[in-house]
């Protein structure tokens, strides 16, 4: 892994998982010393993160983790409504039966697990579908949207100081159950049904996201 990619992946993961908070300044010197790299790969990584709207660079002020606004959230769902049903439709036609069965089993098992397990399963579900659409540009767009969603979840989890409310537990369970509903259509190769179920899932997901504001 080239140094730029190493720095990029470390900072990105910390942002998405909430270790670096929205609005938090990034200390260039500290990160460079910690990762034992020079200023060049650090700057290259920051420029890539800036292009993905994960950080903001201000002249004479520094580098800051981008804050998520209500408008950002609305824009994200607007794009997801346009693209995610299509992703599901294409994946439905190309995903192997064994992969579908594995997704169903994972979703069912995580319902009996904890909150963090359900969040990881949510990410795994979406990333698996993206493997079967054969469109690099669309995959990049969707992954960026899902990363912003992870940032939002991490932000509100941190706001609750690690104590997950009953409301958020129920929201995670509902999301997994909705994924199972989509997978029921995918298993039947019912692309139209899978796309419609995805739209219904997004409607509910947006309602849940709004309640976190």
PyMOL commands that set and color helices and strands:
alter all, ss='L'
color gray80, all
select helices_A, chain A and resi 3-16+28-35+39-51+70-94+97-110+115-130+136-159+166-187+191-210
alter helices_A, ss='H'
color red, helices_A
select strands_A, chain A and resi 25-26+55-58+62-65
alter strands_A, ss='S'
color yellow, strands_A
deselect
rebuild
show_as cartoon
